[in-house]
Amino acid sequence: MPWEARGNEWISRIVEHMAEHCGVTGHQMAACGSFMQVTVSVEGVEGNSDTCLIVFPLPEEKVVVLACGTKRADEELVSGFRAALKSAMEEICKPARAHKWSAIIGEAPSIFQGSPQRISENFSLDGVKLSSTERHFWQPGVSASPSLSPFSLHSSIPILVRGTSVGYDWSHTARRDAAEILGVLVAFLSIIWNIHVDVEEGPAPLELGELLLPDQHPGMKGIDLAALTESNTVGNLVVPEWINDAWILTKRRSKIKSSASMYMEGLRVEDRHPSLALVAYVAAVESISLMLFKEKRCKECSNHLDVGNKFLEALKLVTAGSDFEMLRLIYGNRSKTVHQGRLHGTELALGAFSFGMLSNDSATAFKLNSVRIMKGAARRLLVMAMRSQLPERTDYKKQAPSSQV
């Protein structure tokens, strides 16, 4: 079997079967150079057993498995290892099969939330189908200030996602693939629609029944939401005609996928952790900049060279004027957060927003201006990348400083 593709899965199967054949209650797996070592805990025995497994990959898709230890071998445990190996081999040799699954996604609660939005039409992307649940779903919102008393509400119209993942079983292979697809999908849709879409209910196999939107969020029990639902205006999330091509490109290009995933992390933390959100949005732009310029690394440390300059060149594609100057300056704020642990936003005094024309609160300005503008630039670059609209990749040439008379 190809070790790179199935080695870890095979070892996981062995450990799973060891629980069945010899009472193993826990394990630790570690890479030791070219081999893997698996230590186990046995029911009724304190600590790890001295008898462990050593797994060596060999050429021609073969492996050698040894039972090792420094003390006398536990023959009962070794016998169980053999039985577990046999069971795992029988399963791993079975062909992979397609597992159909469903999940629920929707617009996530935010401090700055508008009217709920629904998809304008049900649609399919490569590998997944999306359909509106056509129902308002109320859940606790996000409060701007830490408090046990205020209660905010968030309404969304969630989306049912159906997909298919190939794996040898659901629990160990197909479920992870489904979860990864779903993670990229919510990042992709968040960028396309310029909102925060996230997973509401993770993927579950259809053989257990399709996921259904519950009648009510557990936190909403006893609250009459009918009047609120009737008065709520609803917006439309338009599905652009180029969305499927953009989705396929996002899945295939690792730099786009990485950038989109980092952008998503920025969305997830922005309300409460704007300084970390800025780090995420800058990283998303830096990832796209690697698509614009060929890699050039330091011969001594192998780090990318001219990262900051390439970042600024990428920003020039989507910003200009005062916005560009602001982003150029706050790149230093990002560096202070990463290298010095400095925070710049409202997380320093959570809930102490300062609004109004006469406000001079730098923390609020950082959150509402700097982070927002950086997020917008990252999103526009990502849309360009997803639509194959970036300039052709070139060598980066450092510009000579302009001379002043």
N, C-alpha and C positions, 0 to 999 in steps of 0.2 A: 504494500500500500504506500502511496506517496506520504512520506513522513510530514512534510511541511503542511500538507492539506488536512491530514487526518490523524496525525500522531497524538495531539493533545486530546482530541475527541476519543480516540481509542483508549488512552490512559484513563480518561474520565469514565468510560464504560467499564473498564477493569475495576476501578474503585467502587462504582455503583454495584457491580456484581459481587465484590468482596463483602459488602454489607449483607448480601443475601446468603453467601456461602460460608462466611467465617466470622460473623458478628462484629465487623468493623464499624465503629461509630463515628470516626472522623479521620481526616487525612491532611497531609501537607505535601505539596508538589513543588519541587524546585529544580531549575535548570543548573546543572553543574558542568560547564563546558559543553562537551558534545553529547552528554547523556542527561537523562531525567532521573531524579531520585524521588520515590514516593514513600513517605513514612506514614504509619497508620496508628490509630488508637483503637484498642480492643475493648469490648464491653467488659466491665468488671476489673479492668487493669488501669491503674493510675499512670498518666503520662503516655508517651508514644511507645510502641513496641520497638524492641531492638532489631527485630527482623523487618527489613524493608525491601522494596523493589528497586532495582536499577534497570533502566530501559535504555539500550543502545540502538540508535538507528544504524543500519548497514546499507551498502549499495544494493541495487536491484530491488528496492522497495521492501526490504526485510528489516526485522528488528530482533534483537536478542534481549530476553528478560531474565534477570538473575535475582534470586532471593539472597540477600546479604545481611551481615550483622557482625558484631564483634564478640557476641556471646554465643552460647549454644542455640542452634536453630530451633524455633518453635515449630515442630513438625505439624501440629494441627493447623497452624496458620499457613504454613507452606502448602499443605494439602488444599486449603481453602483458596490460596492464590491460584493454584493450578486449575481448580474448578472455575474460578472467576475468569481466568484467561480463556478457557475453552468457551465459556458462554459469551464473552465479549467478542471473540473471533467470529463466532457464528452470527452474531448480530451485525458486526461491522462489515461483513461480506455481503450482507443483503443490499440490494440496490436502493438508492435514495428515491423518495417519492414526494409528490406534491402535496402540501398541506394547505388547505384553504382556511383563511382566517378573517375575522372582522375586528374592528376597533372603532372608537369614537374620538373625534377631535373637535375642537371648538375654540372660539376666541377667549383668551385667558383674561381673568380679572386684572384690572390695573387701576392705579390711583386716578389717572386721567382717562376715563372711559366714556365713550359716546353711546349712541343708540346701537342696539343689536343689529347684526347684519346677517343676511342669509345668502347662500350661493344662488346666482341668477338662474342656474340650470344644473341638473345632474350631469356629470361628465366622467370620462375615463382618461387616465394617464397610463403610460406604459407600465403594466403590472398591477395597477390598482384602479378601483372604481369608487367614485365619491357621490354620495346622494344626501340631500338635506333631510334631517329628521322632521323638519317642518313644525317644530315645537319650540316655544320659549322654555329655556331651562334656567331657573334662578338658582344662584349659589351665593355664599358669602363673598363680598367684595374685598378690596384691599383698602385699609384705612391709611390715611396720610400720617396719622399720629399714633404712637403706641398707646393703647387704652383698652380697658376691659369693657367699657360701657358703650361707645358708639358702635353702630351696626350699619354697614353699607351693604348694598345688594348689587349683584352683577347678573345681567340677563344676556344670554346668547342663544343662538339657534344652531346647535351642534351638527356635525357632519358624520355620517356613517361611512367608514372606509372598509372596503373588501379587497383582499389581496391573496396571493398565493406564494408560498415559500417552499423551496425544495430542501429536504433534509432526511436523515436516516430515522429520525423520530422528531416529535414536536418539542419535547422538553429540553433536549440538549443542543439541537441544531436549528430546526425550523423556527422555533420561537425567537431565538436571537436574531436570525435573519429578518423576521417580521418586525421585530422591535427596531432594528437598525433602519429598515426601509421607512418605518413610520417616523423615526427621528429626523431623517433627511426630508421627508415629506412636509412635516410641520414647519421646518425651517424654510423650505422652498416656498410654501404658500404664504408664510409671514412676509417674505421678501416681495413676492408678486403682489400681494394685496396691501402691503404697508400697514399691517396690524400684527398683533401677537397671537398666532394660532399655536395651540399646544395640545398635547395628548390628554384627553379626559378619561379614557378607559383604554388600557393597553390591549395588544392583540390577543385574541383567544381563538382556538380552533373551532371551525364551523361544525365539526362533528359533535361538539358539545352543545350546539345551538347558537344561532346568531345573537350577537350582543344587542340588547335593547336599552334605549334611554330610560332610566328609571322615572317613575311618575314624579318624584320629588327628591331633591338633594337632602341627605340626612340632616344637614344643618338648617333646613327650612321647615321642619315639621312644626305644625301648629300655626303657620303664618298664612294668611289668606292673600294670595298673589294674583287672583283673578283680575281685580281692578287695575293693578299695575300693568299686567300683560295687555289688557285691552287698550290702555292709553299709550303704550309704547310704540313709537315710530320705528320702522324697520328699513334699513338700507340694503342695497344689493351689492354683493361681491361679484364683479364681472369676471368672466372666464375669458381671457384673451385667446385669440386664435392660434398664437404661437406657443401656447403653454406646454403642449406635449413635447415639442422639439426641445424646449428649454429644460424640461424635466429629464429627458434622456441625456442631454449634455451634462446636466448637474450630476447625475448618477455616475457618468463615465469619467468625468474629469476630477481627479482627486483634489486638485487645488480649489476648484469651485466648491466641491463638497465640504472641504475643510473650512473654507471661508464662510460658507453658509452656516455651518454648525457653530462656528465661533460667534457669528452675528446672532444666532439664536441664543447663545449663552448670555450675550449682552442684553437681549430682551428680557430674559428670565430674571436678571438681577437689577435691572435699571431702576425700578421703583425705590428700592431700599439701599442699593449699593452703586450709585452712579460712577464712582471712581473705578470700580471693577468693570462696569459696563464700558467705560471709555477704553480700558485696556483691551476688552474683547473687540470693540468696533475698530480700534487701530490695528489689531492683529488680523481682522478680516480684510482690511485694506492692504496690509502688508502681504497677505497670502495672494491677493489678486495682482499685486505689483510683481510677484515672481512669474506671472504669466506674461508680463509686459517686457521683462528684461531677462536675458540669459544669465544663468547662475555664474557667479564669480566668487570664489571662496579664498579665504586666507590660507596660505600654504602651511602656516605653523599651527593654527587652531581649527581650521576647516569651517569657521563661521562665515556666513554670507557677508559680503562687503557692500558698502554703500546702501544699507537697508533704509536708513532715514531719508536719503536723497531719492531713492526709488519710491518710497512711500509718498513723498511730496509730488513726484512726477505723476504718480497714479491719481492723486487728488486733483491735479490740474485738468484731468479729463472730465471731472464732474463738478468742480467748484471754481470760483474766480472772485476777484475783488476782496471785499472785507471778510467774506466767509473763508476764503483760502488763507488769508492772513491770520484769522483766528485759529484755524486748525493747525497752521504751521507753528503757532506759539504753544498751543495746548499739547503738542507732541511731547514737550518737556514735562508737562504735568503727568502724562502717562508714564514717562521714564522715572519720575520721582515716586510714583506709586509702585512700580515694578521693582526698582532698585533701592528705594529708601523707606518703603512702607507708608508714604504720605497719602492722606485722604484729602480730597478737595471739595466734596459735595455735601449734600444735606445729611449724609450718614453721620457727620460729625455732631449734629444736633437734630436727631431724627424727629420730624414733626414740626420743627420751627421754621416753617416757610415764611418768606417775607415778600409779599406781592405789592404791586402799586408802582406808579411812576416815580415816587420819591424813594423807593427802596434802593438800598445800596448793599444788599446782602450778596457777597461773592459766591457763597455756597449754593444759593438758589439760582443765581445766574449761571453757575457751572452746570447745574443739572438741566435747566430749561433752555440754555443757549448752546454751550459748548458740546455737551453730550448729544443733544438733539441734532445739531448740525453735523457732527461726526457720524452719527447713526445714518442720517440721510445720505451723506456722501458714500458710506459703505454700501448702503442699499442700492444706490444708483450704479455703482461700479459692479455690483453683483448682477444686477439686471443686464448690464452690458455684456458681462461674461457669459451669462446664461443664454443670451441671444446671439452669441458669436459676433459681437460688435466691437470687441477690443482691437486696438491696432496690432499689427504683426509684431511678433517678438523680436527684439533687437538687442544689441550690446549696449550697456549703459555707458555713456560718455559723460564724465564729470565736466560741468560747465565752468569755464574760467570766471573768476569774480570780475564784475564790471568795474572799470576804472573811473574814478571821479576827478574832474578837473578842479 
